[in-house]
Amino acid sequence: ADEVLLQGVSGISSLITTPGLVNTDFADVKMIMSDAGSALMGIGYGTGENRAVNSARQAISSHLLEAAIEGARGILLNISGGSDLTIFEVNEAAEIIHEVAHPDANIIFGTVMDEEMGDEVRITVIAAGFERWDDGGSPPAGQAAQPGGSGRPGSASGDAGPRGRSKAPEEVPIADVFGDDDFLDGDDDFDVPSFLR
């Protein structure tokens, strides 16, 4: 139990503090987890052939996960490895995570090259957004459902008028925009470059 807790704490702290080729930071963690309900975290390690694929599979079936991450609408994915980590391996691992996520999931991706890891690849996954109230569940506490709106604080879509429809913008003729200025006449000195005047 202590080892699992240590993995979780070190996984989140390294996500936030370790600079990488594609950085993930606290803002990314906050974006995935805010107003998303319960969140799950998984960490997977792999070495040798198929190390990225194996670590991705291990991350989505990690001891830190109380349930499967299938259908998650928000996923933070961080892949760490040595300098021999290839784009192909990263893509394979990301595809495995993408397959289990919701089709409209917001996936934030990060990657870190750490020479101390050697042949090892570590994948950290934070998944959230399982119980979305717009799929038939109830809204998060403190948020009232608004007809035609998203129910999120500060959302303007529910205030657009009756039944969520807004007025069409007025068309303004081009002549009214410029007025009666002589700017368009062509007699101005601005048409001639200053070095020729």
LUMVOTI-205026 format. One line per 4 residues: number of its first residue (from 1); for each residue x, y, z of N, C-alpha, C, CB. Coordinates in Angstrom, 1 decimal. Glycine has a CB too. Example, Ala and Ser with C-alpha at 12.3 -4.5 7.8 and 13.67 -1.06 7.14 Angstrom:
2
1) 13.2,-5.7,7.8,12.3,-4.5,7.8,13.2,-3.3,7.8,11.3,-4.5,9.0; 12.8,-2.2,7.1,13.7,-1.1,7.1,12.9,0.0,7.9,14.1,-0.6,5.7 $
This chain:
197
1) 0.8,-1.2,0.0,0.0,0.0,0.0,0.9,1.3,0.0,-0.9,0.0,1.2; 2.0,1.2,0.8,2.8,2.4,0.8,3.5,2.6,-0.5,3.9,2.2,1.9; 3.9,1.5,-1.2,4.5,1.7,-2.5,3.6,2.3,-3.6,5.0,0.3,-3.0; 2.3,1.9,-3.5,1.3,2.4,-4.4,1.1,3.9,-4.1,-0.1,1.7,-4.3 $
5) 1.0,4.3,-2.9,0.9,5.7,-2.5,2.1,6.5,-3.0,0.7,5.9,-1.0; 3.3,6.0,-2.8,4.5,6.6,-3.2,4.5,6.8,-4.7,5.8,5.8,-2.8; 4.1,5.8,-5.5,4.0,6.0,-6.9,3.0,7.1,-7.3,3.6,4.6,-7.6; 1.9,7.2,-6.7,0.9,8.2,-7.0,1.5,9.6,-6.7,-0.3,8.0,-6.2 $
9) 2.0,9.8,-5.5,2.6,11.1,-5.2,3.7,11.5,-6.1,3.0,11.1,-3.7; 4.6,10.6,-6.3,5.8,10.9,-7.2,5.4,11.1,-8.6,6.9,9.8,-7.1; 4.3,10.4,-9.0,3.8,10.5,-10.4,3.2,11.9,-10.6,2.8,9.5,-10.7; 2.4,12.4,-9.7,1.8,13.7,-9.9,2.9,14.8,-9.7,0.7,14.0,-8.9 $
13) 3.8,14.7,-8.7,4.8,15.7,-8.5,5.7,15.8,-9.7,5.6,15.5,-7.2; 6.1,14.7,-10.3,7.0,14.7,-11.5,6.2,15.3,-12.7,7.5,13.3,-11.8; 4.9,15.0,-12.8,4.2,15.6,-13.9,4.2,17.2,-13.8,2.7,15.2,-13.8; 4.1,17.7,-12.6,4.1,19.1,-12.4,5.4,19.8,-12.5,3.4,19.5,-11.1 $
17) 6.5,19.1,-11.9,7.7,19.8,-11.7,8.8,19.5,-12.8,8.3,19.5,-10.4; 8.7,18.3,-13.4,9.8,17.9,-14.3,9.6,18.5,-15.7,9.9,16.4,-14.4; 10.6,19.3,-16.2,10.5,19.9,-17.5,10.7,18.8,-18.6,11.5,21.1,-17.7; 10.1,19.0,-19.7,10.2,17.9,-20.7,10.2,18.5,-22.1,9.1,16.9,-20.6 $
21) 10.2,17.7,-23.1,10.1,18.2,-24.5,8.7,18.8,-24.7,10.3,17.0,-25.5; 7.7,18.1,-24.2,6.3,18.7,-24.2,5.9,18.7,-22.8,5.3,17.8,-25.1; 5.9,19.9,-22.2,5.6,20.1,-20.7,4.2,19.8,-20.3,6.1,21.4,-20.3; 4.0,19.2,-19.2,2.7,19.2,-18.5,3.0,19.9,-17.2,2.1,17.8,-18.3 $
25) 2.0,20.7,-16.7,2.2,21.4,-15.5,0.9,21.4,-14.7,2.7,22.8,-15.7; 0.9,22.2,-13.6,-0.3,22.2,-12.7,-1.5,22.7,-13.4,0.0,23.1,-11.5; -1.4,23.6,-14.3,-2.6,24.1,-15.1,-3.2,22.9,-15.9,-2.2,25.2,-16.0; -2.4,22.0,-16.4,-2.9,20.9,-17.2,-3.7,19.9,-16.2,-1.8,20.2,-17.9 $
29) -3.1,19.7,-15.1,-3.7,18.8,-14.1,-5.1,19.4,-13.7,-2.8,18.6,-12.9; -5.0,20.7,-13.4,-6.3,21.4,-13.0,-7.3,21.4,-14.0,-5.9,22.9,-12.6; -6.9,21.6,-15.3,-7.9,21.6,-16.4,-8.6,20.2,-16.5,-7.2,21.9,-17.7; -7.8,19.1,-16.4,-8.4,17.8,-16.6,-9.3,17.5,-15.4,-7.3,16.8,-16.7 $
33) -9.0,17.9,-14.2,-9.7,17.5,-13.0,-10.8,18.4,-12.6,-8.7,17.3,-11.9; -10.8,19.7,-13.0,-11.8,20.6,-12.5,-13.2,20.3,-13.1,-11.4,22.1,-12.9; -14.2,20.3,-12.2,-15.6,20.0,-12.6,-15.7,18.7,-13.3,-16.2,21.1,-13.4; -14.9,17.7,-13.0,-14.9,16.4,-13.8,-15.4,15.3,-12.9,-13.5,16.1,-14.4 $
37) -15.7,15.5,-11.7,-16.1,14.4,-10.8,-14.9,13.6,-10.4,-17.1,13.5,-11.6; -15.0,12.3,-10.3,-14.0,11.5,-9.8,-12.8,11.4,-10.8,-14.5,10.1,-9.4; -11.6,11.2,-10.3,-10.5,11.1,-11.2,-9.7,9.8,-10.8,-9.6,12.3,-11.1; -9.0,9.2,-11.7,-8.2,8.0,-11.5,-6.8,8.3,-12.0,-8.8,6.8,-12.2 $
41) -5.8,7.6,-11.4,-4.5,7.8,-11.9,-3.8,6.4,-12.0,-3.6,8.6,-10.9; -3.1,6.2,-13.1,-2.4,5.0,-13.3,-0.9,5.3,-13.8,-3.1,4.2,-14.3; 0.0,4.4,-13.4,1.4,4.5,-13.8,1.8,3.1,-14.3,2.3,5.0,-12.6; 2.5,3.1,-15.4,3.0,1.9,-16.0,4.5,2.0,-16.3,2.2,1.5,-17.2 $
45) 5.2,0.9,-16.2,6.6,0.9,-16.5,6.8,-0.2,-17.5,7.5,0.7,-15.2; 7.8,0.0,-18.4,8.1,-1.0,-19.4,9.6,-0.9,-19.8,7.2,-0.9,-20.6; 10.2,-2.1,-20.1,11.5,-2.1,-20.7,11.6,-3.1,-21.8,12.5,-2.5,-19.6; 12.6,-3.0,-22.6,12.8,-4.0,-23.7,11.9,-3.7,-24.9,12.6,-5.3,-23.2 $
49) 11.7,-4.8,-25.6,10.8,-4.7,-26.8,9.4,-4.4,-26.4,10.9,-6.0,-27.7; 8.7,-3.6,-27.1,7.3,-3.2,-26.8,7.2,-2.5,-25.5,6.4,-4.4,-26.9; 8.2,-1.8,-25.0,8.2,-1.2,-23.7,7.1,-0.1,-23.6,9.5,-0.6,-23.4; 6.9,0.7,-24.6,5.9,1.7,-24.5,4.5,1.1,-24.5,6.0,2.7,-25.7 $
53) 4.2,0.1,-25.3,2.9,-0.5,-25.4,2.6,-1.2,-24.0,2.8,-1.5,-26.5; 3.6,-1.9,-23.5,3.4,-2.6,-22.3,3.2,-1.6,-21.1,4.6,-3.5,-21.9; 3.9,-0.5,-21.1,3.8,0.4,-20.0,2.4,1.2,-20.1,4.9,1.5,-20.0; 1.9,1.4,-21.4,0.6,2.0,-21.5,-0.5,1.1,-21.0,0.4,2.3,-23.0 $
57) -0.4,-0.2,-21.4,-1.4,-1.2,-20.9,-1.3,-1.3,-19.4,-1.1,-2.6,-21.5; -0.1,-1.3,-18.8,0.0,-1.4,-17.4,-0.6,-0.1,-16.7,1.5,-1.5,-17.0; -0.4,1.1,-17.3,-0.9,2.3,-16.8,-2.4,2.3,-16.7,-0.4,3.5,-17.6; -3.1,1.7,-17.7,-4.6,1.8,-17.7,-5.1,0.6,-16.9,-5.1,1.7,-19.1 $
61) -4.3,-0.3,-16.4,-4.7,-1.3,-15.5,-3.9,-1.3,-14.2,-4.7,-2.7,-16.1; -3.5,-0.1,-13.8,-2.6,0.1,-12.6,-3.2,-0.2,-11.3,-2.0,1.5,-12.6; -2.4,-0.5,-10.3,-2.9,-0.7,-8.9,-3.6,0.5,-8.4,-1.8,-1.2,-8.0; -3.2,1.7,-8.9,-3.7,3.0,-8.4,-5.2,3.2,-8.9,-2.9,4.1,-8.9 $
65) -5.6,2.4,-10.0,-6.9,2.6,-10.5,-7.9,1.7,-9.7,-6.9,2.2,-12.0; -8.9,2.4,-9.3,-10.0,1.6,-8.6,-11.0,1.0,-9.6,-10.7,2.5,-7.6; -11.0,1.6,-10.8,-11.9,1.1,-11.8,-11.2,1.4,-13.2,-13.3,1.9,-11.8; -11.8,0.9,-14.2,-11.2,1.1,-15.6,-11.4,2.6,-16.0,-11.9,0.2,-16.6 $
69) -10.5,3.0,-16.9,-10.6,4.4,-17.4,-11.5,4.5,-18.7,-9.2,5.0,-17.6; -12.1,3.5,-19.1,-12.9,3.5,-20.3,-14.0,4.7,-20.2,-13.6,2.2,-20.5; -14.1,5.5,-21.2,-15.1,6.5,-21.3,-14.6,7.8,-20.6,-16.3,6.1,-20.7; -13.4,7.9,-20.2,-13.0,9.2,-19.6,-13.0,10.3,-20.6,-11.5,9.0,-19.0 $
73) -13.5,11.5,-20.2,-13.6,12.6,-21.1,-12.4,13.6,-20.9,-14.8,13.4,-20.8; -11.6,13.4,-19.9,-10.4,14.2,-19.8,-9.2,13.3,-19.4,-10.6,15.3,-18.7; -8.1,13.3,-20.1,-7.0,12.4,-19.8,-5.7,13.3,-19.9,-6.9,11.2,-20.8; -4.9,13.2,-18.9,-3.5,13.8,-19.0,-2.6,12.6,-19.1,-3.2,14.6,-17.7 $
77) -1.8,12.6,-20.1,-0.9,11.5,-20.5,0.5,12.0,-20.5,-1.3,10.8,-21.8; 1.4,11.4,-19.7,2.8,11.8,-19.7,3.7,10.6,-19.9,3.2,12.6,-18.4; 4.5,10.7,-20.9,5.4,9.6,-21.3,6.8,10.0,-21.0,5.2,9.1,-22.8; 7.5,9.2,-20.2,8.9,9.5,-19.8,9.8,8.4,-20.3,9.1,9.8,-18.3 $
81) 11.0,8.7,-20.8,11.9,7.7,-21.3,13.3,8.3,-21.5,11.4,7.0,-22.5; 14.2,7.4,-21.9,15.6,7.9,-22.2,15.6,8.5,-23.6,16.5,6.7,-22.1; 16.8,8.8,-24.0,17.0,9.5,-25.3,16.7,8.6,-26.4,18.4,10.1,-25.4; 16.7,7.3,-26.2,16.4,6.3,-27.3,14.9,6.1,-27.5,17.0,5.0,-27.0 $
85) 14.0,6.8,-26.7,12.6,6.7,-26.9,12.2,7.4,-28.3,11.8,7.5,-25.8; 11.5,6.6,-29.1,11.2,7.1,-30.4,9.7,7.6,-30.5,11.4,6.0,-31.5; 9.5,8.4,-31.5,8.2,8.9,-31.8,7.2,7.8,-32.1,8.2,9.9,-33.0; 7.7,6.8,-32.8,6.8,5.6,-33.0,6.3,5.0,-31.7,7.6,4.6,-33.9 $
89) 7.2,4.8,-30.8,6.8,4.2,-29.5,5.8,5.1,-28.8,8.1,4.0,-28.6; 6.1,6.4,-28.8,5.2,7.4,-28.1,3.8,7.3,-28.8,5.7,8.8,-28.2; 3.8,7.2,-30.1,2.5,7.1,-30.8,1.7,5.8,-30.5,2.7,7.2,-32.3; 2.4,4.7,-30.4,1.8,3.5,-30.1,1.2,3.5,-28.7,2.8,2.3,-30.1 $
93) 1.9,4.1,-27.7,1.4,4.2,-26.4,0.2,5.1,-26.3,2.5,4.7,-25.4; 0.3,6.3,-27.0,-0.9,7.2,-27.0,-2.1,6.6,-27.7,-0.4,8.5,-27.8; -1.9,5.8,-28.7,-3.1,5.2,-29.4,-3.8,4.2,-28.4,-2.6,4.4,-30.6; -3.1,3.5,-27.6,-3.7,2.6,-26.6,-4.5,3.4,-25.6,-2.6,1.8,-25.9 $
97) -4.0,4.5,-25.2,-4.8,5.3,-24.2,-6.0,5.9,-24.9,-3.9,6.5,-23.6; -5.8,6.4,-26.2,-6.9,7.0,-26.9,-8.0,6.0,-27.2,-6.3,7.6,-28.3; -7.7,4.8,-27.4,-8.7,3.8,-27.7,-9.7,3.6,-26.5,-8.1,2.4,-28.0; -9.2,3.7,-25.3,-10.1,3.5,-24.1,-10.8,4.7,-23.7,-9.3,2.9,-23.0 $
101) -10.4,5.9,-24.2,-11.0,7.1,-23.8,-12.3,7.4,-24.5,-10.1,8.3,-24.0; -13.1,8.3,-24.1,-14.3,8.7,-24.8,-14.0,9.3,-26.1,-15.1,9.8,-23.9; -14.8,9.1,-27.2,-14.4,9.6,-28.5,-14.2,11.1,-28.5,-15.5,9.2,-29.5; -14.9,11.9,-27.6,-14.7,13.3,-27.6,-13.8,13.8,-26.5,-16.0,14.0,-27.5 $
105) -12.9,12.9,-26.0,-12.1,13.2,-24.8,-11.1,14.3,-25.1,-11.4,11.9,-24.4; -10.8,15.1,-24.1,-9.8,16.1,-24.1,-8.5,15.4,-23.6,-10.1,17.4,-23.3; -7.6,15.1,-24.5,-6.3,14.4,-24.1,-5.2,15.4,-24.1,-6.1,13.2,-25.0; -4.5,15.6,-23.0,-3.4,16.5,-22.9,-2.2,15.6,-22.8,-3.4,17.5,-21.6 $
109) -1.2,15.8,-23.7,-0.1,15.0,-23.8,1.2,15.7,-23.4,0.1,14.5,-25.3; 2.1,14.9,-22.8,3.4,15.4,-22.4,4.4,14.4,-22.5,3.4,16.0,-21.0; 5.7,14.8,-22.8,6.8,13.8,-22.8,8.0,14.3,-22.2,7.0,13.4,-24.3; 8.8,13.5,-21.5,10.0,13.9,-20.9,11.1,12.9,-21.3,9.8,13.9,-19.3 $
113) 12.2,13.5,-21.6,13.4,12.7,-21.9,14.3,12.7,-20.7,14.2,13.2,-23.2; 14.6,11.6,-20.0,15.4,11.5,-18.8,16.4,10.5,-19.0,14.5,11.2,-17.6; 17.7,10.9,-19.1,18.8,10.0,-19.4,19.0,9.0,-18.3,20.1,10.8,-19.5; 18.5,9.3,-17.1,18.7,8.3,-16.0,17.8,7.1,-16.1,18.4,9.0,-14.6 $
117) 16.7,7.2,-16.9,15.8,6.1,-17.1,16.4,5.0,-17.9,14.5,6.6,-17.7; 17.4,5.2,-18.7,18.0,4.2,-19.5,17.0,3.6,-20.5,18.5,3.1,-18.7; 16.8,2.3,-20.4,15.9,1.6,-21.4,14.4,1.6,-20.9,16.4,0.1,-21.5; 14.2,2.2,-19.7,12.8,2.1,-19.1,11.9,3.2,-19.7,12.9,2.2,-17.6 $
121) 10.7,2.9,-19.8,9.6,3.9,-20.2,8.6,3.9,-19.1,9.0,3.6,-21.6; 8.2,5.1,-18.7,7.2,5.3,-17.6,6.1,6.1,-18.2,7.8,6.0,-16.3; 4.9,5.6,-18.1,3.7,6.4,-18.5,2.8,6.6,-17.4,2.9,5.5,-19.6; 2.4,7.9,-17.2,1.5,8.3,-16.1,0.2,8.8,-16.8,2.2,9.5,-15.3 $
125) -0.9,8.3,-16.3,-2.2,8.7,-16.9,-3.1,9.2,-15.7,-2.9,7.5,-17.6; -3.6,10.4,-15.9,-4.7,10.9,-15.0,-5.9,11.0,-15.9,-4.3,12.3,-14.4; -7.0,10.3,-15.4,-8.2,10.2,-16.2,-9.4,10.8,-15.3,-8.6,8.8,-16.7; -10.2,11.6,-15.9,-11.3,12.2,-15.2,-12.5,12.4,-16.1,-10.9,13.5,-14.5 $
129) -13.6,12.8,-15.6,-14.8,13.1,-16.4,-15.6,11.8,-16.8,-14.4,13.7,-17.6; -15.8,11.0,-15.8,-16.6,9.7,-16.1,-18.1,10.0,-16.0,-16.2,8.6,-15.1; -18.5,10.7,-15.0,-19.9,11.0,-14.8,-20.2,12.4,-15.2,-20.4,10.8,-13.3; -20.5,12.5,-16.5,-20.9,13.8,-17.0,-22.4,14.0,-16.9,-20.4,14.0,-18.5 $
133) -22.9,15.1,-16.3,-24.3,15.3,-16.1,-25.0,15.5,-17.4,-24.6,16.4,-15.1; -24.3,16.0,-18.5,-25.0,16.2,-19.7,-25.3,14.8,-20.4,-24.2,17.1,-20.6; -24.8,13.7,-19.9,-25.1,12.4,-20.4,-26.2,11.8,-19.7,-23.8,11.5,-20.4; -26.9,12.5,-18.8,-28.1,12.0,-18.1,-27.8,11.9,-16.6,-28.4,10.6,-18.7 $
137) -26.7,12.2,-16.1,-26.4,12.2,-14.7,-26.9,13.5,-14.1,-24.9,12.0,-14.4; -26.6,13.7,-12.9,-27.0,15.0,-12.2,-25.8,15.9,-12.3,-27.4,14.7,-10.8; -26.1,17.3,-12.3,-25.0,18.2,-12.4,-24.2,18.2,-11.1,-25.6,19.6,-12.6; -22.9,18.7,-11.2,-22.1,18.7,-10.0,-22.7,19.7,-9.0,-20.7,19.2,-10.4 $
141) -22.3,19.5,-7.7,-22.9,20.3,-6.7,-22.6,21.8,-6.9,-22.3,19.9,-5.3; -23.6,22.6,-6.7,-23.4,24.0,-6.9,-23.7,24.5,-8.3,-22.1,24.4,-6.4; -24.0,23.7,-9.2,-24.3,24.1,-10.6,-25.7,23.6,-11.0,-23.2,23.5,-11.5; -26.5,24.6,-11.3,-27.9,24.3,-11.7,-27.9,24.1,-13.2,-28.8,25.4,-11.3 $
145) -28.6,23.1,-13.7,-28.7,22.9,-15.1,-29.6,24.0,-15.7,-29.4,21.5,-15.4; -29.1,24.6,-16.8,-29.8,25.6,-17.5,-30.2,25.1,-18.9,-28.9,26.9,-17.7; -31.5,25.4,-19.3,-31.9,24.9,-20.6,-31.1,25.6,-21.7,-33.4,25.2,-20.8; -30.5,24.8,-22.6,-29.7,25.3,-23.7,-28.3,25.7,-23.3,-30.4,26.5,-24.2 $
149) -27.9,25.5,-22.0,-26.6,25.9,-21.6,-25.8,24.8,-21.1,-26.7,27.0,-20.4; -24.5,25.0,-20.8,-23.7,23.9,-20.4,-23.7,23.7,-18.9,-22.2,24.2,-20.8; -24.3,24.6,-18.2,-24.4,24.5,-16.7,-23.1,24.8,-16.0,-24.7,23.1,-16.4; -22.1,25.3,-16.7,-20.9,25.7,-16.1,-20.9,27.1,-15.7,-19.7,25.4,-17.0 $
153) -20.3,27.5,-14.5,-20.4,28.9,-14.1,-19.7,29.7,-15.2,-19.6,29.1,-12.8; -20.3,30.9,-15.5,-19.7,31.8,-16.4,-20.1,31.5,-17.9,-18.3,31.9,-16.3; -20.9,30.4,-18.1,-21.2,30.0,-19.4,-22.2,31.0,-20.0,-21.7,28.6,-19.5; -22.0,31.5,-21.2,-22.9,32.5,-21.7,-24.0,31.8,-22.6,-22.2,33.5,-22.6 $
157) -23.8,30.6,-22.9,-24.8,29.9,-23.8,-26.2,29.8,-23.3,-24.3,28.6,-24.2; -26.4,29.8,-22.0,-27.7,29.8,-21.4,-28.4,31.1,-21.4,-27.7,29.2,-20.1; -27.7,32.2,-21.6,-28.2,33.6,-21.5,-28.4,34.2,-22.8,-27.3,34.4,-20.7; -28.5,33.4,-23.9,-28.6,34.0,-25.2,-30.0,34.4,-25.6,-28.1,32.9,-26.2 $
161) -31.0,34.3,-24.7,-32.3,34.7,-25.1,-33.3,33.5,-25.0,-32.4,35.3,-26.5; -34.5,33.7,-25.4,-35.5,32.6,-25.4,-35.0,31.4,-26.1,-36.8,33.0,-25.9; -35.1,30.2,-25.5,-34.7,28.9,-26.1,-33.3,28.9,-26.6,-35.7,28.6,-27.2; -32.4,29.7,-26.0,-31.0,29.6,-26.4,-30.6,30.2,-27.7,-30.5,28.2,-26.4 $
165) -31.6,31.0,-28.4,-31.3,31.6,-29.7,-30.9,33.0,-29.5,-32.5,31.5,-30.6; -30.0,33.5,-30.3,-29.5,34.9,-30.2,-29.9,35.6,-31.5,-28.0,35.0,-30.0; -30.0,36.9,-31.4,-30.3,37.7,-32.6,-29.2,37.6,-33.6,-30.6,39.2,-32.2; -29.5,37.7,-34.9,-28.5,37.7,-36.0,-27.9,39.1,-35.9,-29.2,37.5,-37.4 $
169) -26.6,39.2,-36.2,-25.9,40.5,-36.1,-26.4,41.4,-37.3,-24.4,40.3,-36.3; -26.4,42.7,-36.9,-26.8,43.7,-37.9,-25.8,43.8,-39.0,-27.1,45.0,-37.3; -26.2,44.0,-40.2,-25.3,44.2,-41.3,-25.1,45.7,-41.5,-25.8,43.6,-42.7; -23.9,46.2,-41.5,-23.6,47.6,-41.6,-22.9,47.8,-43.0,-22.6,48.1,-40.4 $
173) -23.5,48.7,-43.8,-22.9,49.0,-45.1,-21.5,49.5,-44.9,-23.7,50.0,-45.9; -20.6,49.2,-45.9,-19.2,49.6,-45.8,-19.1,51.1,-45.8,-18.4,49.0,-47.0; -19.9,51.8,-46.5,-19.9,53.3,-46.6,-20.1,53.9,-45.2,-20.9,53.8,-47.6; -20.9,53.3,-44.4,-21.2,53.8,-43.1,-20.0,53.6,-42.1,-22.4,53.1,-42.5 $
177) -19.2,52.6,-42.4,-18.0,52.3,-41.5,-17.0,53.4,-41.7,-17.5,51.0,-41.9; -16.7,53.8,-43.0,-15.7,54.8,-43.3,-16.3,56.2,-43.2,-15.1,54.5,-44.6; -17.6,56.4,-43.3,-18.1,57.7,-43.3,-17.8,58.5,-44.6,-17.6,58.5,-42.1; -17.8,59.8,-44.5,-17.6,60.7,-45.6,-16.1,61.1,-45.7,-18.5,61.9,-45.6 $
181) -15.2,60.4,-45.1,-13.8,60.7,-45.1,-13.2,60.8,-46.6,-12.9,59.8,-44.3; -12.3,61.6,-46.8,-11.6,61.7,-48.1,-10.5,60.7,-48.2,-11.1,63.1,-48.3; -10.5,59.8,-47.2,-9.4,58.8,-47.2,-9.4,57.9,-48.4,-9.5,58.0,-45.9; -10.5,57.6,-48.9,-10.6,56.7,-50.0,-10.5,57.4,-51.4,-11.9,55.9,-49.9 $
185) -10.3,58.7,-51.4,-10.3,59.4,-52.7,-9.0,59.2,-53.5,-10.5,60.9,-52.4; -7.9,58.9,-52.8,-6.7,58.6,-53.6,-5.9,59.9,-53.7,-7.0,58.0,-54.9; -6.3,61.1,-53.3,-5.6,62.3,-53.5,-4.6,62.5,-52.3,-6.5,63.5,-53.6; -4.5,61.6,-51.4,-3.8,61.8,-50.2,-2.3,61.6,-50.4,-4.3,60.9,-49.1 $
189) -1.5,62.3,-49.6,0.0,62.1,-49.7,0.4,60.8,-49.2,0.7,63.2,-49.0; -0.4,60.1,-48.5,-0.1,58.8,-47.9,0.1,57.7,-49.0,-1.1,58.4,-46.9; -0.4,58.0,-50.2,-0.3,57.0,-51.2,1.1,57.1,-51.8,-1.3,57.3,-52.3; 1.8,58.2,-51.6,3.2,58.3,-52.2,4.2,58.1,-51.1,3.4,59.8,-52.8 $
193) 5.1,57.2,-51.2,6.1,56.9,-50.2,6.9,58.2,-49.9,7.1,55.8,-50.6; 7.3,58.3,-48.6,7.9,59.6,-48.1,9.2,59.9,-48.8,8.2,59.5,-46.6; 10.0,58.9,-49.3,11.2,59.1,-50.0,11.0,59.7,-51.4,12.1,57.9,-50.0; 9.8,59.5,-51.9,9.5,60.1,-53.3,8.8,61.4,-53.2,8.7,59.1,-54.0 $
197) 8.3,61.9,-52.1,7.6,63.1,-52.0,8.5,64.3,-52.1,6.9,63.2,-50.7 $
